[in-house]
Amino acid sequence: MKIFDEFKEFAMRGNVIDLAVGVIMGAAFAPIVSSLVDNVVMPPIGYLMAGIDFSSLSVDIPTPTNPVAIKYGIFLNAIIKFMITAFAIFLLVKAVNTMKKPKAAAAPPPPTPTEEYLKEIRDLLAKKA
């Protein structure tokens, strides 16, 4: 029973739950970014570059049996997907950090009347010495 209690304490910490939510959100965000890159971002870029379809870009390396295709166009799509995802996460973290900014330190409270009297006594004693 002790192990179950320790696991429950571990799983209920804020960081673990935040991490789980982040992983789920990231998994849900991946198809959106893929669709955005494949269907919205890359077609205009391909059109501007004389109708090139990036997903079909490859280099064939001849071998004795079958040529080996290095599909660098798919790699370029993956880099663009990563950059969009990284930028979106950057904006999210930046927004969270601006909401968490600590407030300016409060001014110290004014001295109490007792402290004022003690300061006057100290100053009077300093003048006599």
Secondary structure, DSSP 8 states (H G I E B T S, - for coil): -HHHHHHHHHHTSHHHHHHHHHHHHHHHHHHHHHHHIIIIIHHHHHHHTTS--GGG--EEE--SSS-EEE-HHHHHHHHHHHHHHHHHHHHHHHHHHHHS------------HHHHHHHHHHHHHHHH-
